[in-house]
Structure formats: C-alpha cells, structure tokens
C-alpha cells in the first residue's frame, strides 16, 4: 500500500473543504455580529440575518464532516474506505414528509410576524430545505453503492464548493455577454434610443422613489424581446453550463466508477448537494419564505434527477467510451432543465405583473405554468424511481440453479 503522503486527492479535498468551511464560518460570524448589534441597539433583528447565520453554520458543519472523511482517508483509516450506501424506508419517507409539511406551514403562519420570524424561521429553514432533498435523494439511490465513504463525501463537498464557484463565474460572464449583445442591438435602433432617453427624463423628474415609475417600466419588462432574452439566458445558457458542471465530482472520480448505477447514484448525490446550497442561498427572506421553499422542492428534484442521469452518462463515456450516449443524455438533461426554467420564468413574470396590478398576456398563463411545473416535477420523480429500480435489478445476482441429480 502506498504511503498516505502520496494520496494527493484526499489531501486536496480536505484542504478545499476546510477552506470553504472557514469562509462559511466567517460569513456566519459577520452576520451574527450584525444581528447582535441590531439587537443591542434595539433596531430589531431581521429574519434574513438569522437565517443566513444558521444556514452558513450548517454548511460549514457539513464541510467539516467531508474534510474529516478526507483526512481519515489520507491517514489510511479503514473507516473512510468502507463502502457507503444510503437507504430510506417507507415510514421514514412518511414521517419526513409530514415533518416538512408542518415546518413549512408554521413558517407560512409566522413569516410576516417580525417579532417571531427572526427567531423561528432560521430553525425551520434547515428541515424545510434538507428534508425534501433527503427524501428524493434517498428514493433515487437506495440500494446502490456509492463507493468509498471519503469518495462520496468528497463528491458531495465538491458540489457545495467548486461547482457553485465555477457556475457563478461562468454564468456571470454569460450574462454580461448577453447584455452587451442586446445593448449593441438596441443602440442600432434610433427610435428605441429616443424612447429610452424620454423614459430616463421621466424617471428623473418623478424621482427614484416614485410609485409611478413601475407603471412606466412594466411595458418594457413585459415586451416579447425582453422575455425572449431572459429565456435565452435562463432556459438555454444556464442549463448548458449547470448540467455539465453539477456532477464535477463524478467527472473527477470517473476512473473509479464501477458501474453505471454507481455513476447514477453519485450524480444524484452531486445534484442534492448543489440543490442544498442553492436553496439555502435564496432562503434568507420572510415574506415569501413558505412559497419559495415549496417551489424549490421541484427544483431540487430537477437537480437530483438530471445530475443522476449525467453521472450515469459519465460512466458510459469514461469507462466504456460511449460518447454518443453522453451527448444524448446531456441533451435530455439540458432539455428538462430548460423546460423547468421556462415555466418558472413565465410564472415569475406573471406573478410580478399581477402583484403590480398590471394586465398582460402573461397573466393568462399563471395557472397553466403551475400545472406544467407540477407535471414536470412528477416526471422527474418517475425517472428517478424507475432508473433506481432498473439499476437495482441489474445489481441483484440471479440465483444459480442446482444441478439435477
């Protein structure tokens, strides 16, 4: 056996997770200090402050566990090299669903109560976010080996650290490029430039705080060109980048995969980790806390299912050189992701215009988009469960008939 000092992957994983845990802890410390200052000065602690404090500490705790596993592997401890798996029983699914529903309902009731939400919403956010993801993940990977413990924890940690970092960077660049191209196109339209100049003068005269500004901006926000540009970015460019990078840990450990089932399970694990940190990142609010987290359940199902499919495809591409299958599954994952983002964007636009009291063509699609998202979330679950059942059948060894006497 090679000396532990030569096992570079576990050492690098541990350093990465420790550094990320320190960053999350620093964010928690800064937020906690701000909340304490607000409490001592009687300005009133805000729920977003305490939610950020709680979730960043929780994220740091998870990464410390991942770092511990990597260090144990570096030290050649058998515990870290044992096979990992995750199973969830029917009664655990039922109890978790009931608990998640109760937690979200309580959050819905106290969301607008500033005297309670800053204290209770942080406690409720952890199970409200984690339990649905845990249920979907458990159903998707039950009965399938994840490989060595340190490896599965490393893949989980990579999806919480490197993946969001790279995606924020790349999606930011893509957004800037889209805006530059849109700006160049609009500047080539003299009539539109004149219209924008007039709009700017109106906003200047009314003042930035005037409520009439929203009435001036809504017609521009709901223009087909604006919606088409948003769809180009959200429904095409974002899925193309996310579906390729979400299973980054699976790509890095591809040579250690033993079966497409294991690639599927580790891909689902990557999607769950990314869904966890992404949902925690948008959970710091009080007004729409419950509705947001309910919507995010479907998004979590999307991330777990699409990343699981990509994990399976990575095995086929790296271990069996079946690159066309990788391209086909990648196209499927991007299509599912793009369709979900399209429906979510249309629903978001219609909700905003309705809240502002504006009647647009988008208002007529609000119910249809909700129905479509519900059906699509059900499709994600069907794909996940059917794939898991198929893989478990392939992993089950057939009985060997005894020879006839």
C-alpha positions as a Markdown table, in Angstrom:
| # | Residue | x | y | z |
|---|---|---|---|---|
| 1 | Unk | 0.0 | 0.0 | 0.0 |
| 2 | Unk | 1.3 | 3.5 | -0.9 |
| 3 | Unk | 2.1 | 5.8 | 2.0 |
| 4 | Unk | -0.6 | 8.3 | 3.0 |
| 5 | Unk | 1.5 | 11.2 | 1.9 |
| 6 | Unk | 1.2 | 10.1 | -1.7 |
| 7 | Unk | -2.6 | 10.1 | -1.7 |
| 8 | Unk | -3.0 | 13.6 | -3.1 |
| 9 | Unk | -6.7 | 13.6 | -3.9 |
| 10 | Unk | -7.7 | 13.1 | -0.2 |
| 11 | Unk | -5.3 | 15.8 | 0.9 |
| 12 | Unk | -6.5 | 18.3 | -1.7 |
| 13 | Unk | -10.1 | 17.5 | -0.8 |
| 14 | Unk | -9.5 | 18.1 | 2.9 |
| 15 | Unk | -7.8 | 21.5 | 2.3 |
| 16 | Unk | -10.6 | 22.6 | 0.0 |
| 17 | Unk | -13.3 | 21.7 | 2.4 |
| 18 | Unk | -11.5 | 23.3 | 5.4 |
| 19 | Unk | -11.0 | 26.5 | 3.5 |
| 20 | Unk | -14.7 | 26.6 | 2.4 |
| 21 | Unk | -15.8 | 25.8 | 6.0 |
| 22 | Unk | -13.7 | 28.8 | 7.2 |
| 23 | Unk | -15.3 | 31.0 | 4.6 |
| 24 | Unk | -18.8 | 29.9 | 5.6 |
| 25 | Unk | -17.9 | 30.4 | 9.3 |
| 26 | Unk | -16.6 | 33.9 | 8.6 |
| 27 | Unk | -19.9 | 34.8 | 6.8 |
| 28 | Unk | -21.8 | 33.4 | 9.8 |
| 29 | Unk | -19.6 | 35.4 | 12.2 |
| 30 | Unk | -20.1 | 38.7 | 10.3 |
| 31 | Unk | -23.8 | 38.1 | 10.0 |
| 32 | Unk | -24.1 | 37.2 | 13.7 |
| 33 | Unk | -22.2 | 40.3 | 14.7 |
| 34 | Unk | -24.6 | 42.4 | 12.6 |
| 35 | Unk | -27.6 | 40.7 | 14.2 |
| 36 | Unk | -26.2 | 41.2 | 17.7 |
| 37 | Unk | -25.6 | 44.8 | 17.0 |
| 38 | Unk | -29.2 | 45.3 | 15.8 |
| 39 | Unk | -30.4 | 43.5 | 18.9 |
| 40 | Unk | -28.3 | 45.6 | 21.3 |
| 41 | Unk | -29.2 | 48.9 | 19.6 |
| 42 | Unk | -32.9 | 47.9 | 19.6 |
| 43 | Unk | -33.1 | 48.4 | 15.9 |
| 44 | Unk | -34.7 | 45.0 | 15.5 |
| 45 | Unk | -33.1 | 41.8 | 14.3 |
| 46 | Unk | -34.3 | 40.8 | 10.7 |
| 47 | Unk | -35.1 | 37.3 | 9.8 |
| 48 | Unk | -32.7 | 37.3 | 6.8 |
| 49 | Unk | -29.8 | 37.9 | 9.1 |
| 50 | Unk | -30.5 | 35.0 | 11.4 |
| 51 | Unk | -31.4 | 32.7 | 8.5 |
| 52 | Unk | -28.0 | 33.4 | 6.9 |
| 53 | Unk | -26.3 | 32.9 | 10.2 |
| 54 | Unk | -27.9 | 29.5 | 10.7 |
| 55 | Unk | -27.5 | 28.1 | 7.2 |
| 56 | Unk | -23.9 | 29.1 | 6.8 |
| 57 | Unk | -23.0 | 27.4 | 10.1 |
| 58 | Unk | -24.8 | 24.3 | 8.9 |
| 59 | Unk | -23.0 | 24.4 | 5.6 |
| 60 | Unk | -19.7 | 24.8 | 7.4 |
| 61 | Unk | -20.6 | 21.8 | 9.6 |
| 62 | Unk | -21.3 | 19.6 | 6.6 |
| 63 | Unk | -17.9 | 20.6 | 5.0 |
| 64 | Unk | -16.1 | 19.8 | 8.2 |
| 65 | Unk | -17.5 | 16.3 | 8.1 |
| 66 | Unk | -16.4 | 16.0 | 4.4 |
| 67 | Unk | -12.9 | 17.2 | 5.4 |
| 68 | Unk | -12.8 | 14.7 | 8.3 |
| 69 | Unk | -13.5 | 11.9 | 5.9 |
| 70 | Unk | -10.8 | 13.0 | 3.5 |
| 71 | Unk | -8.3 | 13.3 | 6.3 |
| 72 | Unk | -9.2 | 9.8 | 7.5 |
| 73 | Unk | -8.5 | 8.5 | 4.0 |
| 74 | Unk | -5.2 | 10.4 | 3.9 |
| 75 | Unk | -4.3 | 8.7 | 7.2 |
| 76 | Unk | -5.3 | 5.3 | 5.7 |
| 77 | Unk | -8.1 | 4.7 | 8.2 |
| 78 | Unk | -10.3 | 1.7 | 7.2 |
| 79 | Unk | -13.4 | 3.7 | 8.3 |
| 80 | Unk | -13.0 | 6.1 | 5.4 |
| 81 | Unk | -12.5 | 3.4 | 2.9 |
| 82 | Unk | -15.6 | 1.3 | 3.7 |
| 83 | Unk | -18.4 | 1.1 | 1.2 |
| 84 | Unk | -21.1 | 3.8 | 1.6 |
| 85 | Unk | -24.7 | 3.5 | 0.7 |
| 86 | Unk | -28.0 | 5.2 | 1.7 |
| 87 | Unk | -31.4 | 3.7 | 2.1 |
| 88 | Unk | -34.6 | 5.2 | 3.2 |
| 89 | Unk | -37.7 | 3.2 | 4.4 |
| 90 | Unk | -41.3 | 3.9 | 3.7 |
| 91 | Unk | -42.1 | 5.0 | 7.3 |
| 92 | Unk | -39.1 | 7.4 | 7.2 |
| 93 | Unk | -40.4 | 8.9 | 4.0 |
| 94 | Unk | -43.9 | 9.4 | 5.5 |
| 95 | Unk | -42.5 | 10.9 | 8.8 |
| 96 | Unk | -40.2 | 13.2 | 6.9 |
| 97 | Unk | -42.9 | 14.4 | 4.6 |
| 98 | Unk | -45.2 | 15.2 | 7.5 |
| 99 | Unk | -42.5 | 17.0 | 9.4 |
| 100 | Unk | -41.5 | 19.0 | 6.3 |
| 101 | Unk | -45.2 | 20.0 | 5.7 |
| 102 | Unk | -45.6 | 21.0 | 9.4 |
| 103 | Unk | -42.4 | 23.1 | 9.3 |
| 104 | Unk | -43.4 | 24.9 | 6.1 |
| 105 | Unk | -46.9 | 25.5 | 7.4 |
| 106 | Unk | -45.5 | 27.0 | 10.7 |
| 107 | Unk | -43.2 | 29.2 | 8.6 |
| 108 | Unk | -46.1 | 30.3 | 6.5 |
| 109 | Unk | -48.0 | 31.4 | 9.5 |
| 110 | Unk | -45.2 | 33.3 | 11.2 |
| 111 | Unk | -43.5 | 34.7 | 8.1 |
| 112 | Unk | -45.0 | 38.2 | 8.4 |
| 113 | Unk | -44.6 | 38.4 | 12.2 |
| 114 | Unk | -41.3 | 40.3 | 12.7 |
| 115 | Unk | -41.4 | 39.5 | 16.5 |
| 116 | Unk | -41.1 | 35.8 | 15.9 |
| 117 | Unk | -39.8 | 35.1 | 12.4 |
| 118 | Unk | -36.2 | 36.2 | 13.1 |
| 119 | Unk | -36.0 | 33.6 | 15.9 |
| 120 | Unk | -38.1 | 30.7 | 14.4 |
| 121 | Unk | -37.5 | 30.9 | 10.7 |
| 122 | Unk | -33.8 | 30.0 | 10.9 |
| 123 | Unk | -34.6 | 26.9 | 12.9 |
| 124 | Unk | -37.4 | 26.0 | 10.5 |
| 125 | Unk | -35.3 | 26.6 | 7.4 |
| 126 | Unk | -32.9 | 23.7 | 8.0 |
| 127 | Unk | -35.5 | 20.9 | 8.0 |
| 128 | Unk | -37.7 | 22.7 | 5.4 |
| 129 | Unk | -34.8 | 22.7 | 2.9 |
| 130 | Unk | -33.0 | 19.5 | 3.9 |
| 131 | Unk | -35.8 | 17.0 | 4.4 |
| 132 | Unk | -37.4 | 17.2 | 0.9 |
| 133 | Unk | -33.9 | 16.9 | -0.7 |
| 134 | Unk | -33.1 | 14.0 | 1.6 |
| 135 | Unk | -36.3 | 12.1 | 0.7 |
| 136 | Unk | -35.8 | 12.5 | -3.1 |
| 137 | Unk | -32.1 | 11.5 | -2.8 |
| 138 | Unk | -32.9 | 8.5 | -0.6 |
| 139 | Unk | -35.5 | 7.3 | -3.1 |
| 140 | Unk | -33.2 | 7.8 | -6.0 |
| 141 | Unk | -30.1 | 6.0 | -4.7 |
| 142 | Unk | -31.5 | 3.4 | -2.3 |
| 143 | Unk | -29.8 | 0.0 | -2.7 |
| 144 | Unk | -26.9 | 1.4 | -4.8 |
| 145 | Unk | -23.4 | 1.5 | -3.6 |
| 146 | Unk | -21.7 | 4.9 | -3.6 |
| 147 | Unk | -18.2 | 3.6 | -3.3 |
| 148 | Unk | -15.8 | 4.5 | -0.5 |
| 149 | Unk | -17.1 | 6.9 | 2.2 |
| 150 | Unk | -14.4 | 9.5 | 1.7 |
| 151 | Unk | -15.1 | 9.5 | -2.1 |
| 152 | Unk | -18.8 | 10.1 | -1.7 |
| 153 | Unk | -18.3 | 12.8 | 0.9 |
| 154 | Unk | -15.7 | 14.4 | -1.4 |
| 155 | Unk | -18.1 | 14.4 | -4.3 |
| 156 | Unk | -20.8 | 15.9 | -2.0 |
| 157 | Unk | -18.4 | 18.6 | -0.8 |
| 158 | Unk | -17.2 | 19.5 | -4.3 |
| 159 | Unk | -20.8 | 20.1 | -5.4 |
| 160 | Unk | -21.1 | 22.5 | -2.4 |
| 161 | Unk | -17.9 | 24.4 | -3.1 |
| 162 | Unk | -16.2 | 24.3 | -6.5 |
| 163 | Unk | -19.4 | 23.8 | -8.5 |
| 164 | Unk | -21.2 | 27.0 | -7.2 |
| 165 | Unk | -18.0 | 29.0 | -7.6 |
| 166 | Unk | -17.4 | 28.0 | -11.2 |
| 167 | Unk | -21.1 | 28.4 | -12.1 |
| 168 | Unk | -21.4 | 31.8 | -10.6 |
| 169 | Unk | -18.3 | 32.9 | -12.5 |
| 170 | Unk | -19.4 | 31.4 | -15.9 |
| 171 | Unk | -23.0 | 32.4 | -15.6 |
| 172 | Unk | -21.9 | 35.9 | -14.8 |
| 173 | Unk | -19.7 | 36.1 | -17.9 |
| 174 | Unk | -22.6 | 34.7 | -20.0 |
| 175 | Unk | -25.0 | 37.3 | -18.6 |
| 176 | Unk | -22.5 | 40.2 | -19.3 |
| 177 | Unk | -22.1 | 38.9 | -22.9 |
| 178 | Unk | -25.8 | 38.7 | -23.5 |
| 179 | Unk | -26.3 | 42.2 | -22.1 |
| 180 | Unk | -23.5 | 43.5 | -24.4 |
| 181 | Unk | -25.1 | 42.0 | -27.5 |
| 182 | Unk | -28.5 | 43.2 | -26.5 |
| 183 | Unk | -27.1 | 46.7 | -25.9 |
| 184 | Unk | -25.4 | 46.8 | -29.3 |
| 185 | Unk | -28.6 | 45.7 | -31.0 |
| 186 | Unk | -30.7 | 48.3 | -29.2 |
| 187 | Unk | -28.3 | 51.1 | -29.9 |
| 188 | Unk | -28.7 | 50.3 | -33.6 |
| 189 | Unk | -32.4 | 51.2 | -33.3 |
| 190 | Unk | -32.7 | 55.0 | -33.3 |
| 191 | Unk | -36.3 | 55.0 | -32.3 |
| 192 | Unk | -35.7 | 52.9 | -29.3 |
| 193 | Unk | -32.7 | 55.1 | -28.2 |
| 194 | Unk | -35.0 | 58.2 | -28.3 |
| 195 | Unk | -37.7 | 56.3 | -26.3 |
| 196 | Unk | -35.2 | 55.3 | -23.7 |
| 197 | Unk | -34.0 | 58.9 | -23.4 |
| 198 | Unk | -37.5 | 60.1 | -22.8 |
| 199 | Unk | -38.1 | 57.4 | -20.2 |
| 200 | Unk | -34.9 | 58.5 | -18.4 |
| 201 | Unk | -36.1 | 62.1 | -18.3 |
| 202 | Unk | -39.4 | 61.0 | -16.9 |
| 203 | Unk | -37.8 | 58.9 | -14.2 |
| 204 | Unk | -35.5 | 61.8 | -13.3 |
| 205 | Unk | -38.5 | 64.2 | -12.9 |
| 206 | Unk | -40.6 | 61.7 | -10.9 |
| 207 | Unk | -37.7 | 60.7 | -8.6 |
| 208 | Unk | -36.3 | 57.2 | -8.0 |
| 209 | Unk | -38.8 | 56.5 | -5.1 |
| 210 | Unk | -41.9 | 57.4 | -7.0 |
| 211 | Unk | -44.5 | 54.6 | -7.3 |
| 212 | Unk | -45.4 | 55.8 | -10.9 |
| 213 | Unk | -42.0 | 54.5 | -12.1 |
| 214 | Unk | -43.2 | 50.9 | -12.0 |
| 215 | Unk | -46.1 | 51.8 | -14.3 |
| 216 | Unk | -43.5 | 53.3 | -16.8 |
| 217 | Unk | -41.2 | 50.2 | -16.6 |
| 218 | Unk | -43.8 | 47.4 | -16.8 |
| 219 | Unk | -44.5 | 47.8 | -20.5 |
| 220 | Unk | -40.7 | 47.4 | -21.2 |
| 221 | Unk | -40.3 | 44.5 | -18.8 |
| 222 | Unk | -43.1 | 42.6 | -20.5 |
| 223 | Unk | -42.0 | 43.2 | -24.0 |
| 224 | Unk | -41.6 | 40.0 | -26.0 |
| 225 | Unk | -37.9 | 40.9 | -26.7 |
| 226 | Unk | -37.2 | 41.2 | -23.0 |
| 227 | Unk | -38.9 | 37.9 | -22.3 |
| 228 | Unk | -37.1 | 36.2 | -25.2 |
| 229 | Unk | -33.7 | 37.4 | -23.9 |
| 230 | Unk | -34.5 | 36.2 | -20.4 |
| 231 | Unk | -35.5 | 32.8 | -21.8 |
| 232 | Unk | -32.3 | 32.6 | -23.9 |
| 233 | Unk | -30.2 | 33.1 | -20.7 |
| 234 | Unk | -32.3 | 31.2 | -18.1 |
| 235 | Unk | -33.7 | 28.3 | -20.3 |
| 236 | Unk | -30.7 | 27.7 | -22.6 |
| 237 | Unk | -27.3 | 29.1 | -21.4 |
| 238 | Unk | -27.8 | 28.3 | -17.7 |
| 239 | Unk | -28.9 | 24.7 | -18.2 |
| 240 | Unk | -26.0 | 24.1 | -20.7 |
| 241 | Unk | -23.5 | 25.2 | -18.1 |
| 242 | Unk | -25.1 | 23.7 | -15.0 |
| 243 | Unk | -25.7 | 20.2 | -16.4 |
| 244 | Unk | -22.1 | 19.9 | -17.4 |
| 245 | Unk | -20.6 | 21.2 | -14.2 |
| 246 | Unk | -23.0 | 20.0 | -11.4 |
| 247 | Unk | -21.6 | 16.5 | -11.5 |
| 248 | Unk | -18.0 | 17.8 | -11.4 |
| 249 | Unk | -17.1 | 15.4 | -8.6 |
| 250 | Unk | -18.2 | 12.5 | -10.7 |
| 251 | Unk | -16.1 | 13.7 | -13.6 |
| 252 | Unk | -13.1 | 13.9 | -11.2 |
| 253 | Unk | -13.6 | 10.4 | -9.8 |
| 254 | Unk | -14.8 | 8.9 | -13.1 |
| 255 | Unk | -12.0 | 6.4 | -13.4 |
| 256 | Unk | -13.0 | 4.8 | -10.0 |
| 257 | Unk | -16.7 | 4.2 | -11.0 |
| 258 | Unk | -17.5 | 0.5 | -11.1 |
| 259 | Unk | -20.9 | 0.6 | -12.8 |
| 260 | Unk | -23.4 | 3.0 | -14.4 |
| 261 | Unk | -25.6 | 2.5 | -11.3 |
| 262 | Unk | -22.8 | 4.0 | -9.1 |
| 263 | Unk | -22.4 | 6.9 | -11.6 |
| 264 | Unk | -26.1 | 7.4 | -11.3 |
| 265 | Unk | -26.1 | 7.4 | -7.5 |
| 266 | Unk | -23.1 | 9.7 | -7.2 |
| 267 | Unk | -24.6 | 12.1 | -9.8 |
| 268 | Unk | -27.8 | 12.2 | -7.7 |
| 269 | Unk | -25.6 | 13.0 | -4.7 |
| 270 | Unk | -24.0 | 15.8 | -6.5 |
| 271 | Unk | -27.3 | 17.2 | -7.6 |
| 272 | Unk | -28.6 | 17.0 | -4.0 |
| 273 | Unk | -25.6 | 18.9 | -2.6 |
| 274 | Unk | -26.0 | 21.6 | -5.3 |
| 275 | Unk | -29.7 | 21.9 | -4.6 |
| 276 | Unk | -29.0 | 22.2 | -0.9 |
| 277 | Unk | -26.6 | 25.1 | -1.2 |
| 278 | Unk | -28.6 | 26.8 | -3.9 |
| 279 | Unk | -31.8 | 26.7 | -1.9 |
| 280 | Unk | -30.0 | 27.8 | 1.3 |
| 281 | Unk | -28.7 | 30.7 | -0.7 |
| 282 | Unk | -32.1 | 32.0 | -1.6 |
| 283 | Unk | -33.9 | 31.1 | 1.6 |
| 284 | Unk | -33.0 | 34.3 | 3.5 |
| 285 | Unk | -36.3 | 36.1 | 3.4 |
| 286 | Unk | -39.5 | 36.2 | 5.4 |
| 287 | Unk | -42.4 | 37.4 | 3.3 |
| 288 | Unk | -42.5 | 34.6 | 0.7 |
| 289 | Unk | -40.5 | 32.0 | 2.7 |
| 290 | Unk | -43.0 | 29.2 | 2.5 |
| 291 | Unk | -44.0 | 29.6 | -1.1 |
| 292 | Unk | -40.3 | 29.9 | -2.2 |
| 293 | Unk | -39.3 | 26.7 | -0.4 |
| 294 | Unk | -42.3 | 24.8 | -1.8 |
| 295 | Unk | -41.3 | 25.9 | -5.3 |
| 296 | Unk | -37.7 | 24.9 | -4.6 |
| 297 | Unk | -38.7 | 21.3 | -3.9 |
| 298 | Unk | -39.4 | 20.8 | -7.6 |
| 299 | Unk | -36.1 | 22.5 | -8.4 |
| 300 | Unk | -34.3 | 20.1 | -6.0 |
| 301 | Unk | -36.0 | 17.1 | -7.8 |
| 302 | Unk | -34.7 | 18.5 | -11.1 |
| 303 | Unk | -31.1 | 18.9 | -9.9 |
| 304 | Unk | -31.0 | 15.4 | -8.4 |
| 305 | Unk | -32.6 | 13.7 | -11.4 |
| 306 | Unk | -30.6 | 15.5 | -14.1 |
| 307 | Unk | -27.3 | 15.1 | -12.3 |
| 308 | Unk | -28.1 | 11.4 | -11.7 |
| 309 | Unk | -28.6 | 10.9 | -15.5 |
| 310 | Unk | -25.3 | 12.8 | -16.2 |
| 311 | Unk | -23.5 | 10.6 | -13.6 |
| 312 | Unk | -24.6 | 7.5 | -15.4 |
| 313 | Unk | -23.6 | 9.1 | -18.8 |
| 314 | Unk | -20.1 | 9.9 | -17.4 |
| 315 | Unk | -19.6 | 6.3 | -16.6 |
| 316 | Unk | -20.5 | 5.3 | -20.2 |
| 317 | Unk | -18.2 | 7.9 | -21.7 |
| 318 | Unk | -15.1 | 7.5 | -19.5 |
| 319 | Unk | -15.2 | 3.8 | -18.8 |
| 320 | Unk | -16.8 | 2.5 | -22.0 |
| 321 | Unk | -16.1 | 5.3 | -24.5 |
| 322 | Unk | -19.7 | 5.6 | -25.4 |
| 323 | Unk | -19.6 | 9.3 | -26.2 |
| 324 | Unk | -22.8 | 9.5 | -28.2 |
| 325 | Unk | -24.8 | 8.2 | -25.2 |
| 326 | Unk | -23.2 | 11.0 | -23.1 |
| 327 | Unk | -24.3 | 13.6 | -25.7 |
| 328 | Unk | -27.8 | 12.2 | -25.8 |
| 329 | Unk | -28.2 | 12.2 | -22.0 |
| 330 | Unk | -26.7 | 15.6 | -21.8 |
| 331 | Unk | -29.2 | 16.9 | -24.3 |
| 332 | Unk | -32.0 | 15.3 | -22.3 |
| 333 | Unk | -30.8 | 16.8 | -19.0 |
| 334 | Unk | -30.5 | 20.3 | -20.6 |
| 335 | Unk | -33.9 | 20.0 | -22.2 |
| 336 | Unk | -35.6 | 19.0 | -18.9 |
| 337 | Unk | -33.7 | 21.8 | -17.1 |
| 338 | Unk | -34.6 | 24.3 | -19.8 |
| 339 | Unk | -38.3 | 23.4 | -19.8 |
| 340 | Unk | -38.4 | 23.8 | -16.0 |
| 341 | Unk | -36.7 | 27.1 | -16.1 |
| 342 | Unk | -39.0 | 28.3 | -18.8 |
| 343 | Unk | -42.1 | 27.5 | -16.8 |
| 344 | Unk | -40.6 | 29.0 | -13.7 |
| 345 | Unk | -39.7 | 32.2 | -15.5 |
| 346 | Unk | -43.1 | 32.6 | -17.1 |
| 347 | Unk | -44.7 | 32.0 | -13.6 |
| 348 | Unk | -42.4 | 34.6 | -12.1 |
| 349 | Unk | -43.2 | 37.2 | -14.7 |
| 350 | Unk | -46.9 | 36.6 | -14.4 |
| 351 | Unk | -46.8 | 36.9 | -10.6 |
| 352 | Unk | -44.8 | 40.1 | -10.7 |
| 353 | Unk | -47.2 | 41.8 | -13.2 |
| 354 | Unk | -50.2 | 40.6 | -11.2 |
| 355 | Unk | -48.8 | 42.0 | -7.9 |
| 356 | Unk | -48.2 | 45.3 | -9.6 |
| 357 | Unk | -51.8 | 45.4 | -10.8 |
| 358 | Unk | -50.8 | 45.2 | -14.5 |
| 359 | Unk | -52.8 | 43.2 | -17.0 |
| 360 | Unk | -50.5 | 41.5 | -19.6 |
| 361 | Unk | -50.7 | 38.4 | -21.7 |
| 362 | Unk | -48.6 | 36.6 | -19.1 |
| 363 | Unk | -51.4 | 36.7 | -16.5 |
| 364 | Unk | -53.4 | 34.1 | -18.5 |
| 365 | Unk | -50.6 | 31.6 | -18.2 |
| 366 | Unk | -50.1 | 31.6 | -14.4 |
| 367 | Unk | -52.4 | 28.5 | -13.7 |
| 368 | Unk | -51.0 | 26.7 | -16.8 |
| 369 | Unk | -47.4 | 27.1 | -15.7 |
| 370 | Unk | -48.1 | 25.9 | -12.2 |
| 371 | Unk | -49.8 | 22.8 | -13.6 |
| 372 | Unk | -47.0 | 22.3 | -16.1 |
| 373 | Unk | -44.4 | 22.5 | -13.3 |
| 374 | Unk | -46.3 | 20.1 | -11.1 |
| 375 | Unk | -46.4 | 17.5 | -14.0 |
| 376 | Unk | -42.7 | 18.1 | -14.8 |
| 377 | Unk | -41.8 | 17.5 | -11.1 |
| 378 | Unk | -43.8 | 14.3 | -11.2 |
| 379 | Unk | -41.8 | 13.3 | -14.3 |
| 380 | Unk | -38.5 | 13.9 | -12.5 |
| 381 | Unk | -39.6 | 11.6 | -9.7 |
| 382 | Unk | -40.8 | 8.9 | -12.2 |
| 383 | Unk | -37.4 | 9.0 | -14.0 |
| 384 | Unk | -35.5 | 8.8 | -10.7 |
| 385 | Unk | -37.6 | 5.9 | -9.3 |
| 386 | Unk | -37.7 | 3.9 | -12.5 |
| 387 | Unk | -34.0 | 4.3 | -13.0 |
| 388 | Unk | -33.3 | 3.2 | -9.5 |
| 389 | Unk | -35.5 | 0.1 | -9.8 |
| 390 | Unk | -33.8 | -0.8 | -13.1 |
| 391 | Unk | -30.3 | -0.4 | -11.6 |
| 392 | Unk | -31.1 | -2.4 | -8.5 |
| 393 | Unk | -32.3 | -5.3 | -10.7 |
| 394 | Unk | -29.0 | -5.3 | -12.6 |
| 395 | Unk | -27.1 | -5.3 | -9.4 |
| 396 | Unk | -29.1 | -8.3 | -8.0 |
| 397 | Unk | -27.3 | -11.5 | -8.6 |
| 398 | Unk | -29.6 | -14.2 | -10.1 |
| 399 | Unk | -30.0 | -17.4 | -8.2 |
| 400 | Unk | -27.9 | -20.3 | -9.6 |
| 401 | Unk | -30.0 | -23.4 | -10.2 |
| 402 | Unk | -28.7 | -26.6 | -8.5 |
| 403 | Unk | -27.8 | -29.3 | -11.0 |
| 404 | Unk | -30.3 | -32.1 | -11.3 |
| 405 | Unk | -29.3 | -35.3 | -9.6 |
